[in-house]
Amino acid sequence: MTRIPHEKSGEPNPLRALTLDRLRRRTSMKWRTYPDDVLPLWVAEMDVPQAEPVVRALTDALALGDTGYPAGTGYAEALAAFAEKRWGWDGLAVERTAIVPDVMLGVVEMLKLVTGPGDPVVVNSPVYPPFYQFVEHMDRQVVEAPLGDGLRIDLDTLEESFRRATRGGRRAAFLLCSPHNPTGTVHTAAELTAVAALADRHGVRVVVDEIHAPITAVGIDFVPYLSVTGGENGLSLMSASKAWNLAGLKAALAIAGPDSAADLARMPEEVSHGPSHLGIIAHSAALRDGTDWLDALLAGLDDNRRLLADLLAEHLPAITHRPAEATYLAWLDCRALGLGDDPAEVFLRRGRVALNSGIPFGTGGAGHVRINLATSPELLTEGVRRMAAALD
Ligand SMILES: Cc1ncc(COP(=O)(O)O)c(C=O)c1O
């Protein structure tokens, strides 16, 4: 099997396609939460036009009146082909997949399959805030295993958290974010294999959110958790949503390894009534026909990661960060600026730029902000200018 990541596509950089005036006409969360004098570089939506194959698939469906209930396994087949071509993984078996409305609702359903009320769920803080909210709302208890050096999984800390979580014979799960939001860390095969061995030793079930998997930096290989030795009883959630900006077109896939197929089979049938037929059409088209567009996006994101590093070095050298290996997010350590626990509040109030506060990301989040790089170089530059202006 050959991996073919990041082929040169010849497509224009989608991050350069839209003007601010056009973006401000959008009605989604990123553009409507703050007043118009605020530049929004926060929630994970991208400032890109939709990929042409997705537009075509949706407009064809609408023209045909093909707006009924979904049928078939086209989404899973498209993802399986994408996974084989992109990551060299031929282990995504269509019969071990289920369609779910979105990744977070899929996470909730997978956790319900392997834990009961009151059971612990381990997460690597700082992490995507809904990992706390959704898990707590489903009456599970979050146990933090903070990331260690280099914002990577610390196996000793993880093992200690597994010990605590399973004390007294409790059922426990590890909700792994791979690649990791907000740090953009891509876990290596060796790290994931070690995680699987630890989980096996402590009887902890692994549910892995792989929504950012297609968005790796050039030269970085994503490794599917279910593909590593010991990962066969994991449950994964994947979606085209982040990589093709399809959050408004709900559909995601839950994927079982060979040893968790029986668990996935217990997922209640009504869960698969959530995703819309149009969402499935859009996600399938993206995975099947949208890889040239994705490659152009990834090249643009690489440029933006370099641009951000240059801009920070020039205008805000006290901020430290590690360029992300994946995602279109950057996690900025602002503690040396002396702005307290919530620098995002200061950047918003004084600089009129909206970033994510690090606080809801859990332990390790205070004094940090998350910035969204999926915008034009001009708007990214303006965002950093506003951040610097907030300090004047
Ligand atoms: C790690 C992670 N999981 C899940 C989601 C949300 O996905 P969905 O809209 O499919 O629930 C996001 C959105 O940014 C995310 O970053």
The ligand as an SDF file (V2000), in Angstrom:
LIG
                    3D

 16 16  0  0  0  0  0  0  0  0999 V2000
  -11.6680   17.2090   18.5150 C   0  0  0  0  0  0  0  0  0  0  0  0
  -13.0230   17.5840   18.0170 C   0  0  0  0  0  0  0  0  0  0  0  0
  -14.0240   16.7060   18.1120 N   0  0  0  0  0  0  0  0  0  0  0  0
  -15.2730   16.9860   17.6840 C   0  0  0  0  0  0  0  0  0  0  0  0
  -15.5490   18.2150   17.1330 C   0  0  0  0  0  0  0  0  0  0  0  0
  -16.9560   18.5180   16.7280 C   0  0  0  0  0  0  0  0  0  0  0  0
  -17.3410   17.6660   15.7200 O   0  0  0  0  0  0  0  0  0  0  0  0
  -18.8620   17.4640   15.3810 P   0  0  0  0  0  0  0  0  0  0  0  0
  -19.3840   18.7870   14.9300 O   0  0  0  0  0  0  0  0  0  0  0  0
  -18.8560   16.4250   14.2900 O   0  0  0  0  0  0  0  0  0  0  0  0
  -19.5170   16.9710   16.6380 O   0  0  0  0  0  0  0  0  0  0  0  0
  -14.5390   19.1670   17.0010 C   0  0  0  0  0  0  0  0  0  0  0  0
  -14.8460   20.4800   16.4300 C   0  0  0  0  0  0  0  0  0  0  0  0
  -14.0410   21.3480   16.3410 O   0  0  0  0  0  0  0  0  0  0  0  0
  -13.2490   18.8400   17.4560 C   0  0  0  0  0  0  0  0  0  0  0  0
  -12.2340   19.7090   17.3520 O   0  0  0  0  0  0  0  0  0  0  0  0
  1  2  1  0
  2  3  1  0
  2 15  2  0
  3  4  2  0
  4  5  1  0
  5  6  1  0
  5 12  2  0
  6  7  1  0
  7  8  1  0
  8  9  2  0
  8 10  1  0
  8 11  1  0
 12 13  1  0
 12 15  1  0
 13 14  2  0
 15 16  1  0
M  END
$$$$
